Amino acid sequence: MAESAHRWSGITFEDLTQPQKEFLKKILQEHDKSFFLRGCAGSGKTIIAAYALSLLLKHTKKSVGFLVFTKLLRKFVEDGFKNEAIGESIWHFHYWYHHGRPLKDIFLIDECQDFKQKWINAVKNKSLCQIWLGDDSQQIYEDADGFHYLANEFSDSATITLDVNYRNCLFVARFASKFMRLTDFEQKRGITLQQKINDFILPILKNPMQAASANNQPVIFIEASNKNQEMDSIAKIIKDIELNKDEHSRKIAVAHFQHATLDKLEIELRERNINYFRITEKKEDLPDFSGDSLLILSPIHSLKGLEFDYIIFPRTDEDKWSNEQIFNNLLFVLFTRARKRIYCSYTKRDQSYVYQAVKSDGDADFYQCVSADEVLDIGTSTKTNKDIIKEVFNI
């Protein structure tokens, strides 16, 4: 197998970690067997699935399909292949489910934590074997009942766990961990919340780039006196990022829970001459993920499986999910999309759920609270406290 010939989104096979390579080699050697891959946020599940699709198509005589949960993730995966004609093998799951359910020898299924058991059974009925990829800490639909069904079905030899986060820098990961909660499956296994947080954060220390002080900037909390001023500061941050040509990649997601809130944000951004790509439920055209610069306005649900350099979460004092577990999972999904930095804003600090989650944190250097006036006058600082990294993470 000429592994060096394979490339997805600029990532060569040689760029993958040893555990990722071993899993890919395993499914090639045993392509008549089903597998269950549990991977934490940032562990490379989507990259692995994309590579598995390409390798299985090229090195086996099997018909292979890749099912993803959202149309946006389908476009993200497809854009990563560039010159490879693989797009016809990637389906938005709900399109596949409601349009004939074509058969394949092998199906790869990403984000399976949000699948219902009846959907899982439908995929099984239309394939000889499957490779399921997911993380129950990122389950964002209350009626998804399939993940634990899969977890109980697979033997240890057919279950692979990847617990190293390769996406988030330390500061982003530490902030995201504030919204981690134990799943029922983890509680039954006797895992503590601190163990889960440690498993998510500590492996990042092995990556010098993610642990470097230059790549760790405080999460920014912006307090504005009114909503107009809040959006002025958000627009200033977006323009500053887009104008910074020293950064090779400048991909930004502005996100919220409800389309109704996004409708208001869209008007505000348009009034400030911000060019963006709005993600809606019925919109057929989708953004191009292959470039270096992108700004999308999206519901959090649609960001599953994606990654961006910056996440901006305005009006954090609006909306709250009725199911607290799902609400926290949504925030965990949102914040773990960020590779570099996170910005949150509000006009009412006491009603901002994300601010309340960190206000009593003893390690205040991980966060920077600024006024909208400061952002508009001087922007946001990029200075990192090197001592806090060494002290808290012992490096």
C-alpha positions, 0 to 999 in steps of 0.5 A: 500500500503506497500510503504516501499517495493518500492525502486528505485536507493537506494531511498525509498518511505520514502525518497521522499518529501511530494509534490512528495509523494502526486503526486504519491498518487494522480495518484494511486487514480485517475489512470483513469485520465491524468496528466501534471507535470511541474517540474524544473531541479532537482525536481525529475521528473524521480524519480517520473516517475520511482516510478509511473511506479512501483506503478501503475504496483503493485497496479492497474490492468492497463497495464503501459508503461514508454516512455523516450526520449533517450536510455541512460535515458532508461538505467539509469531508468532501472538500478535504479530498480535493482531486479525488472523486470520492464525493459520491461515496459520502452521504448526509445520513438523513438523505440516505435514509429517506432516499432509497437507502442504497446498499454497501458492503461497508458503511462508515458512520460518523457522529453515531452518538446522535443516532437512534437505534432504528437508524443503526438497524437500518444501516446494518440491514443495508451493509455487511459490516460497519465502522461506527465512530462517536463520542457520547460526551458530544451527544446533543439530541435527547432522543438518541438511544443508539450509542450505548446499544453499540457500546454493549454490542461490541467486544473489546477486540472490536472496540478501539478508544482514542483519547488524545485531543490533537485539535485544541490548545491547552487553554481551549481544552481547559475551558471546554472541560468546564462543560464536561459531564459524565455519561450514564455509560461512564458512571456505570464504569466507575469513571470520575469526572476528574478522570474524564477531564484529565484524560481529555487535557493531559495528553495535549501536554505531549504535543509541544505545539499545543502546549507552547505559550505562543499558541495559548491565549486566554478565552475572552469574555466581553461585557457590553453596556448594550447589544449594539455595543456588543455586536460592534466589538464582535465585528471588530474582533472578526475584522482584526482576525481577517486582516491578520495576514500573518496567520495561515488559517483564519476560519471563524464560526459565530454560533448560537443555539436557535435560528431565531437568535441567528436571524438577529445576529445576521442583521447585526453583522450585515449592518456592520459590513461583515461578509459571512456564510449563513447556515440554514436548514433549507439552504442547499449551497454550502461553504468552501472549506478548502480555503484559508479564510472563512466566516460562517454564522451557524447553529451549534448543532450544525458544527458537529465534526467540524473545526475552526481556528476561532469560535465566537459565541455572542449573547451568551446571556440568551437562551438555555436548553431545558435538558442541562446534560444536553445543554452542556454537551452542546457547549462542549461541542461548540468550544472543542471546535476551536483550534486557537481561541474562543470569544464569548460576550454578554450584556448581563454577566449574571445571566451568562451561563458560560461566565458563571461556569468560570467566575470562581475559577482560581486560575483566572489567567486562563480567561480575560474579562474585558469591556466592549469599550476596550475591544473597540479602542485597542482590540484583545490582547494576545499576551499569554502568562507563561508562568500559569502554563508551567504552574498549572500544567507542570511543564 
